Amino acid sequence: MTATQRPDESARDRRQHGSIHPPAPDMLSGCVHCGLCLEVCPTYQLTGDENNSPRGRLRLWREEADGRLPPDAWTDFYTDECVGCLACETACPGNVPYGAVLEETRHAHVAAGRSRPRAALRWAAALAARPRLMQWALWPARALRGWGALRHRFVFPGRPAAATATADYARELVRVRRPTGPRVALLTGCLMESLFREINFATVRVLVENNVQVVVPPAQGCCGAVQEHLGLDGVDALRERNRRVFANLDVEAIVTNSSGCGLALQKTMAGTVPVRDVLCFLGDLGPVRRQRRPSAARLHVDLPCHLVHGQKESGIPAAVLDATGYEWQLAPQAHDCCGSGGVYNLQKPGNAREILVRKSSFLETAAGDPVVLATSNHVCMMQWHSAGAAGLVKRPYTVAHVISLLDPEGRDLGG
């Protein structure tokens, strides 16, 4: 269903099968309807529909909570349309906790039967909650990626280790190199460890090269981000598991190389161990600089929404980007959503495609040979890779995680 289609009227019937538990009234009352969120909201920019904006959704949710509007299929539709990019939180002068409201509303709608994620997504969430099973199930996919034989519009090239886990790799590298600096724990992630494990390995190498001691707790679990996006149960249990695993470690911080996972873990560990994006952590240290031979490669840096709008970081530190040894610049609309939204590009592929069309068009004429779209979130990388795989961008380009460009074992771009 696209943003212009009428919602399925069967939602009116589904709501009879469960109760609604809306967010607390005080969470819904802060919006002053100033409209500053409209210019940064991707779905409002697509449709021009006031209800398809943060202040429109907040109004619908508050009307329902106050009993002035009965549960309605239109409210369900506009709730599902939201990407969850959180750009509205950055723009909001009233500090409305839109992300928390959205999370609670989606959970209430799923619990009440007003919304039901597709079976494939529910199965994926169930698999993510069982990391060992997920890593075993995706072993063939890791092997195929390593051989360059896995072709899918969301799967960017890479050479992950098929058998060796990041925990084992980190333990051995730290034993051999014996770093003496700050001690951190690394969240390996579900999809990252299962399919894009080479990014975790690069993260370990970069940290160790910068004299950082790295601990990778094998017992860690899913951060719960997928369940949050889908409104599914089980988030509290996943958070509690990670809280037990990470809270008692003798570390200065927990670092993550995926902004969505980092934001979810920040919620889990609030008031305990600091959770830092690995690039921001390295920016404070002043990372080892890669020495590159002259290259015409140009990095166009896109900033993940859950880094700048969720974790409230100003961006990827310039010191880190300089340390890659490449010439770089922020991509046009770098602070705007690419349309990935966790699993939004799977739930609302039409909307996600249109958002990406607007974001990616600059690649056709961007400076550089090769042109590199650099970011710091694997889900964003998947979305950006799909722009070429789906034919939205005709010119060849490369998608890279910034941590991989700092990797002492990384390949020079264009070399």
C-alpha positions as a printed NumPy array, in Angstrom:
array([[  0.   ,   0.   ,   0.   ],
       [  1.419,   3.382,  -0.97 ],
       [  0.99 ,   6.707,   0.775],
       [ -1.942,   7.628,  -1.482],
       [ -4.007,   4.453,  -1.069],
       [ -6.937,   4.225,   1.301],
       [ -6.213,   2.031,   4.339],
       [ -7.711,  -1.425,   4.483],
       [-11.087,  -1.12 ,   6.163],
       [-10.557,  -4.554,   7.748],
       [ -8.413,  -2.711,  10.32 ],
       [-11.725,  -1.485,  11.776],
       [-12.581,  -5.099,  12.468],
       [ -9.157,  -6.042,  13.825],
       [ -9.284,  -3.408,  16.53 ],
       [-12.219,  -5.203,  18.128],
       [ -9.907,  -8.06 ,  19.144],
       [ -7.647,  -6.242,  21.534],
       [ -7.426,  -3.278,  23.868],
       [ -5.438,  -0.115,  23.187],
       [ -2.725,   1.059,  25.545],
       [ -1.753,   4.524,  24.313],
       [  1.299,   6.441,  25.513],
       [  0.944,   8.491,  28.702],
       [ -0.978,  11.755,  28.08 ],
       [  1.973,  13.927,  29.099],
       [  4.044,  12.402,  26.289],
       [  1.427,  13.51 ,  23.77 ],
       [  0.817,  17.012,  25.076],
       [  4.123,  18.733,  24.304],
       [  3.541,  19.389,  20.593],
       [  2.736,  23.078,  19.958],
       [  2.032,  22.46 ,  16.24 ],
       [  4.739,  24.892,  15.115],
       [  5.33 ,  22.903,  11.926],
       [  9.13 ,  22.837,  12.08 ],
       [  8.987,  19.051,  11.775],
       [  7.246,  19.21 ,   8.401],
       [ 10.299,  20.222,   6.393],
       [ 12.386,  17.335,   7.761],
       [  9.745,  14.576,   7.678],
       [ 10.312,  12.257,   4.689],
       [  6.711,  11.051,   4.423],
       [  5.29 ,  14.588,   4.594],
       [  7.764,  15.64 ,   1.916],
       [  6.546,  12.751,  -0.259],
       [  2.831,  13.313,   0.176],
       [  2.163,  16.833,   1.468],
       [ -0.41 ,  15.196,   3.743],
       [ -0.575,  16.838,   7.189],
       [ -1.626,  13.551,   8.786],
       [  1.522,  11.957,   7.366],
       [  3.737,  14.213,   9.475],
       [  4.917,  14.048,  13.099],
       [  2.533,  16.721,  14.333],
       [ -0.312,  15.106,  12.384],
       [  0.337,  11.71 ,  13.922],
       [  0.684,  13.192,  17.396],
       [ -2.663,  14.908,  16.937],
       [ -4.343,  11.658,  15.869],
       [ -2.817,   9.734,  18.778],
       [ -3.835,  12.396,  21.29 ],
       [ -7.378,  12.596,  19.944],
       [ -7.683,   8.85 ,  20.403],
       [ -6.118,   8.927,  23.878],
       [ -8.554,  11.658,  24.963],
       [-11.522,   9.758,  23.58 ],
       [-12.385,  12.414,  20.983],
       [-11.541,  10.118,  18.079],
       [-12.452,   6.423,  17.973],
       [ -9.757,   3.95 ,  16.883],
       [ -9.683,   4.303,  13.131],
       [ -8.064,   2.684,  10.097],
       [ -6.643,   6.041,   9.04 ],
       [ -4.747,   6.378,  12.319],
       [ -3.389,   2.862,  11.845],
       [ -2.318,   3.735,   8.3  ],
       [ -0.485,   6.929,   9.197],
       [  1.227,   5.241,  12.14 ],
       [  2.556,   2.516,   9.846],
       [  3.691,   5.131,   7.295],
       [  6.228,   6.688,   9.691],
       [  9.866,   5.87 ,   8.851],
       [ 10.988,   6.416,  12.454],
       [ 14.005,   8.474,  11.369],
       [ 13.619,  10.844,  14.378],
       [ 14.575,  13.928,  12.359],
       [ 11.52 ,  15.572,  13.913],
       [ 13.096,  15.247,  17.369],
       [ 16.096,  17.276,  16.207],
       [ 13.836,  19.942,  14.692],
       [ 11.367,  20.109,  17.599],
       [ 11.771,  23.164,  19.877],
       [  9.562,  21.53 ,  22.509],
       [ 11.669,  18.352,  22.865],
       [  8.668,  16.11 ,  22.24 ],
       [  9.825,  12.476,  22.746],
       [  8.391,  11.413,  19.408],
       [ 10.483,   8.243,  19.154],
       [  9.28 ,   6.93 ,  22.509],
       [  5.669,   7.783,  21.619],
       [  5.988,   6.024,  18.264],
       [  7.479,   2.916,  19.878],
       [  4.691,   2.65 ,  22.454],
       [  1.981,   3.357,  19.882],
       [  3.235,   0.733,  17.474],
       [  3.433,  -1.818,  20.262],
       [ -0.122,  -0.96 ,  21.346],
       [ -1.41 ,  -1.266,  17.783],
       [  0.2  ,  -4.675,  17.283],
       [ -1.034,  -5.882,  20.68 ],
       [ -4.567,  -4.73 ,  19.826],
       [ -4.522,  -6.331,  16.373],
       [ -4.696,  -2.984,  14.606],
       [ -1.392,  -3.691,  12.868],
       [  0.267,  -6.969,  12.003],
       [  3.8  ,  -7.171,  10.568],
       [  4.258,  -9.605,   7.712],
       [  5.072, -13.184,   8.676],
       [  8.539, -12.988,   7.122],
       [  9.423, -10.   ,   9.301],
       [  8.07 , -11.681,  12.433],
       [ 10.194, -14.741,  11.642],
       [ 13.239, -12.513,  11.059],
       [ 12.701, -10.826,  14.425],
       [ 12.374, -14.21 ,  16.131],
       [ 15.611, -15.358,  14.495],
       [ 17.447, -12.153,  15.484],
       [ 16.464, -12.797,  19.099],
       [ 18.447, -16.051,  18.888],
       [ 21.897, -14.9  ,  17.72 ],
       [ 23.594, -18.302,  17.692],
       [ 20.804, -19.791,  15.602],
       [ 20.886, -16.792,  13.249],
       [ 24.648, -17.08 ,  12.768],
       [ 24.3  , -20.78 ,  12.032],
       [ 21.368, -20.228,   9.653],
       [ 23.217, -17.551,   7.668],
       [ 26.484, -19.483,   7.368],
       [ 25.758, -20.285,   3.687],
       [ 25.051, -16.604,   3.004],
       [ 28.361, -15.576,   4.602],
       [ 30.188, -18.142,   2.51 ],
       [ 28.507, -16.979,  -0.685],
       [ 29.348, -13.348,   0.088],
       [ 32.96 , -14.332,   0.646],
       [ 33.012, -15.972,  -2.777],
       [ 31.301, -12.972,  -4.388],
       [ 28.36 , -15.169,  -5.349],
       [ 25.517, -13.704,  -3.245],
       [ 23.519, -11.353,  -5.451],
       [ 20.743,  -9.324,  -3.851],
       [ 19.849,  -5.666,  -4.092],
       [ 20.404,  -5.188,  -0.334],
       [ 23.625,  -7.222,  -0.055],
       [ 26.748,  -5.158,  -0.689],
       [ 30.051,  -6.916,  -1.503],
       [ 32.297,  -8.149,   1.294],
       [ 34.427, -11.039,   2.507],
       [ 33.238, -12.118,   5.959],
       [ 34.779, -14.998,   7.846],
       [ 32.366, -17.898,   7.451],
       [ 33.341, -19.772,  10.61 ],
       [ 35.407, -17.612,  12.98 ],
       [ 33.275, -15.463,  15.288],
       [ 34.202, -11.886,  16.14 ],
       [ 34.61 , -12.829,  19.822],
       [ 37.254, -15.414,  18.954],
       [ 38.991, -13.112,  16.499],
       [ 39.136, -10.242,  19.014],
       [ 40.436, -12.477,  21.801],
       [ 43.31 , -13.714,  19.649],
       [ 44.226, -10.291,  18.224],
       [ 44.272,  -8.704,  21.675],
       [ 46.435, -11.584,  22.962],
       [ 48.958, -11.067,  20.174],
       [ 49.   ,  -7.253,  20.014],
       [ 48.533,  -6.561,  23.747],
       [ 46.998,  -3.071,  23.625],
       [ 47.307,  -1.121,  26.88 ],
       [ 44.866,   1.755,  26.402],
       [ 41.167,   2.109,  27.256],
       [ 39.147,  -1.066,  27.571],
       [ 35.824,  -1.337,  25.702],
       [ 33.181,  -3.951,  24.966],
       [ 31.943,  -4.36 ,  21.385],
       [ 28.313,  -5.041,  20.481],
       [ 28.546,  -7.306,  17.447],
       [ 24.892,  -7.114,  16.41 ],
       [ 22.617,  -9.738,  14.876],
       [ 22.637,  -9.135,  11.122],
       [ 26.102,  -7.57 ,  11.304],
       [ 27.649, -10.655,  12.889],
       [ 25.588, -13.095,  10.843],
       [ 26.094, -11.597,   7.376],
       [ 28.425,  -8.571,   7.438],
       [ 30.986,  -9.904,   9.903],
       [ 33.936,  -8.378,   8.051],
       [ 32.873,  -4.974,   9.411],
       [ 33.126,  -6.313,  12.966],
       [ 36.602,  -7.687,  12.23 ],
       [ 37.667,  -4.327,  10.789],
       [ 36.289,  -2.618,  13.899],
       [ 38.401,  -4.84 ,  16.153],
       [ 41.538,  -4.226,  14.066],
       [ 41.071,  -0.451,  14.068],
       [ 40.484,  -0.332,  17.828],
       [ 43.499,  -2.518,  18.589],
       [ 45.713,  -0.465,  16.257],
       [ 44.65 ,   2.569,  18.28 ],
       [ 45.795,   0.799,  21.482],
       [ 42.251,  -0.01 ,  22.642],
       [ 41.589,  -3.231,  24.53 ],
       [ 38.539,  -4.954,  23.032],
       [ 36.229,  -7.357,  24.855],
       [ 33.478,  -9.165,  22.931],
       [ 31.117, -10.929,  25.366],
       [ 29.956, -14.161,  23.673],
       [ 26.746, -14.176,  25.725],
       [ 25.486, -10.85 ,  24.348],
       [ 22.171, -10.901,  22.507],
       [ 20.011,  -8.949,  20.11 ],
       [ 19.615,  -5.27 ,  21.025],
       [ 15.871,  -5.379,  20.315],
       [ 15.865,  -2.744,  17.567],
       [ 13.991,  -4.957,  15.086],
       [ 11.295,  -5.732,  17.652],
       [ 11.003,  -1.992,  18.414],
       [ 10.55 ,  -1.148,  14.734],
       [  7.859,  -3.784,  14.306],
       [  6.031,  -3.18 ,  17.597],
       [  6.565,  -6.77 ,  18.739],
       [  6.783,  -8.201,  22.239],
       [ 10.057,  -9.381,  23.715],
       [ 12.003,  -6.105,  23.794],
       [ 12.165,  -6.004,  27.616],
       [ 13.587,  -9.535,  27.822],
       [ 16.241,  -8.753,  25.211],
       [ 17.235,  -5.565,  27.022],
       [ 17.469,  -7.353,  30.345],
       [ 19.725, -10.017,  28.879],
       [ 22.164,  -7.442,  27.504],
       [ 21.977,  -5.422,  30.7  ],
       [ 23.148,  -8.469,  32.66 ],
       [ 25.925,  -9.231,  30.169],
       [ 27.368,  -5.73 ,  29.806],
       [ 26.705,  -4.025,  33.154],
       [ 29.301,  -5.933,  35.159],
       [ 32.171,  -5.731,  32.676],
       [ 35.265,  -3.781,  33.629],
       [ 35.117,  -1.438,  30.617],
       [ 35.061,   2.304,  30.043],
       [ 32.38 ,   2.084,  27.353],
       [ 30.435,  -0.195,  25.054],
       [ 31.083,   0.657,  21.405],
       [ 28.881,  -0.094,  18.427],
       [ 29.413,   0.125,  14.668],
       [ 25.726,   0.303,  13.818],
       [ 23.801,   3.411,  14.811],
       [ 20.415,   1.704,  15.13 ],
       [ 21.842,  -0.97 ,  17.42 ],
       [ 23.727,   1.724,  19.323],
       [ 20.557,   3.698,  19.974],
       [ 18.723,   0.591,  21.189],
       [ 21.599,  -0.344,  23.483],
       [ 21.754,   3.189,  24.888],
       [ 18.173,   2.71 ,  26.075],
       [ 19.117,  -0.626,  27.601],
       [ 22.211,   0.631,  29.423],
       [ 20.91 ,   4.038,  30.508],
       [ 22.452,   4.973,  33.844],
       [ 25.102,   2.237,  33.705],
       [ 27.942,   1.819,  31.178],
       [ 28.203,   4.517,  28.477],
       [ 27.336,   3.348,  24.951],
       [ 29.331,   5.098,  22.214],
       [ 29.357,   4.955,  18.454],
       [ 32.789,   3.557,  17.619],
       [ 33.638,   6.417,  15.243],
       [ 32.765,   9.044,  17.843],
       [ 34.842,   7.108,  20.378],
       [ 37.794,   7.071,  17.976],
       [ 37.291,  10.751,  17.275],
       [ 38.   ,  11.485,  20.942],
       [ 41.193,   9.414,  20.793],
       [ 42.535,  10.843,  17.556],
       [ 42.797,   7.746,  15.343],
       [ 45.863,   6.51 ,  13.481],
       [ 45.862,   8.088,  10.05 ],
       [ 46.034,   5.927,   6.936],
       [ 48.688,   6.999,   4.465],
       [ 47.252,   6.683,   0.964],
       [ 48.946,   6.989,  -2.365],
       [ 47.473,   9.738,  -4.579],
       [ 43.945,   8.743,  -5.523],
       [ 41.04 ,  10.349,  -7.331],
       [ 38.6  ,   8.563,  -5.015],
       [ 36.176,  10.859,  -3.243],
       [ 34.141,   9.976,  -0.162],
       [ 30.62 ,  11.352,  -0.017],
       [ 29.603,  10.899,   3.614],
       [ 26.011,  10.209,   4.608],
       [ 24.992,  10.431,   8.267],
       [ 22.706,   7.701,   9.683],
       [ 19.5  ,   9.05 ,  11.219],
       [ 19.895,   7.033,  14.399],
       [ 23.345,   8.522,  14.903],
       [ 22.501,  12.218,  14.515],
       [ 18.799,  12.246,  15.454],
       [ 18.674,   9.217,  17.758],
       [ 22.006,   9.267,  19.578],
       [ 22.181,  13.085,  19.203],
       [ 25.729,  13.057,  17.833],
       [ 26.698,  15.976,  15.596],
       [ 27.952,  13.548,  12.971],
       [ 30.983,  11.426,  12.14 ],
       [ 33.993,  13.32 ,  13.544],
       [ 36.096,  15.161,  10.967],
       [ 39.241,  13.754,  12.608],
       [ 38.015,  10.25 ,  11.79 ],
       [ 37.137,  11.077,   8.194],
       [ 40.485,  12.829,   7.735],
       [ 42.218,   9.732,   9.1  ],
       [ 40.884,   7.649,   6.184],
       [ 43.446,   9.459,   3.993],
       [ 40.834,  10.212,   1.344],
       [ 39.315,  13.495,   0.274],
       [ 35.806,  13.652,   1.661],
       [ 32.712,  15.837,   1.847],
       [ 29.231,  15.485,   3.274],
       [ 26.738,  14.166,   0.753],
       [ 23.86 ,  16.467,  -0.185],
       [ 20.998,  15.983,   2.307],
       [ 23.43 ,  14.069,   4.535],
       [ 21.214,  14.649,   7.584],
       [ 18.068,  13.378,   5.825],
       [ 16.756,   9.823,   5.884],
       [ 17.755,   7.405,   3.098],
       [ 14.55 ,   5.405,   3.579],
       [ 16.007,   2.323,   5.274],
       [ 14.422,   3.043,   8.674],
       [ 15.447,  -0.273,  10.244],
       [ 12.989,  -2.473,   8.353],
       [ 10.955,   0.315,   6.748],
       [ 12.341,  -0.455,   3.283],
       [ 10.862,  -3.951,   3.661],
       [  7.535,  -2.796,   5.1  ],
       [  7.001,   0.195,   2.816],
       [  9.192,  -0.423,  -0.251],
       [  7.374,   2.153,  -2.404],
       [  7.928,   4.999,   0.047],
       [ 11.499,   3.89 ,   0.776],
       [ 12.296,   3.845,  -2.924],
       [ 10.98 ,   7.361,  -3.48 ],
       [ 12.96 ,   8.679,  -0.507],
       [ 16.1  ,   7.026,  -1.865],
       [ 15.533,   8.401,  -5.37 ],
       [ 15.731,  11.933,  -3.99 ],
       [ 18.768,  11.194,  -1.84 ],
       [ 20.819,   9.225,  -4.357],
       [ 20.399,  11.284,  -7.523],
       [ 23.562,  13.283,  -6.789],
       [ 25.69 ,  10.17 ,  -7.351],
       [ 25.167,  10.445, -11.119],
       [ 27.327,  13.581, -11.277],
       [ 29.318,  13.386,  -8.017],
       [ 33.049,  14.089,  -8.106],
       [ 35.486,  11.219,  -7.74 ],
       [ 36.847,   8.131,  -9.453],
       [ 35.71 ,   5.955,  -7.868],
       [ 32.761,   7.623,  -6.172],
       [ 32.328,   6.216,  -2.663],
       [ 29.212,   6.575,  -0.526],
       [ 30.581,   6.263,   3.018],
       [ 28.395,   5.86 ,   6.088],
       [ 28.455,   4.123,   9.474],
       [ 25.422,   1.851,   9.62 ],
       [ 25.08 ,  -1.461,   7.791],
       [ 21.325,  -1.048,   7.232],
       [ 21.95 ,   2.31 ,   5.55 ],
       [ 24.658,   0.611,   3.482],
       [ 22.11 ,  -1.946,   2.325],
       [ 19.709,   0.799,   1.264],
       [ 22.406,   2.761,  -0.565],
       [ 23.602,  -0.385,  -2.351],
       [ 20.051,  -1.02 ,  -3.553],
       [ 20.046,   2.309,  -5.413],
       [ 22.503,   0.873,  -7.909],
       [ 21.182,  -2.692,  -7.83 ],
       [ 17.644,  -1.467,  -8.571],
       [ 18.777,   0.904, -11.33 ],
       [ 17.995,   4.139,  -9.517],
       [ 21.624,   5.189, -10.042],
       [ 23.21 ,   4.194, -13.364],
       [ 26.757,   5.31 , -12.632],
       [ 29.005,   2.825, -10.799],
       [ 29.804,   3.685,  -7.179],
       [ 31.021,   1.932,  -4.046],
       [ 29.333,   1.746,  -0.642],
       [ 31.664,   1.574,   2.354],
       [ 31.515,   1.647,   6.142],
       [ 33.847,   4.353,   7.45 ],
       [ 35.447,   1.917,   9.912],
       [ 36.549,  -0.227,   6.954],
       [ 38.336,   2.792,   5.454],
       [ 40.389,   3.046,   8.673],
       [ 41.221,  -0.662,   8.632],
       [ 44.991,  -1.351,   8.525],
       [ 44.21 ,  -4.424,   6.416],
       [ 41.755,  -2.618,   4.162],
       [ 42.173,  -2.307,   0.386],
       [ 42.875,   1.104,  -1.107],
       [ 39.885,   2.324,  -3.1  ],
       [ 40.648,   2.382,  -6.757],
       [ 43.903,   0.545,  -6.08 ]])
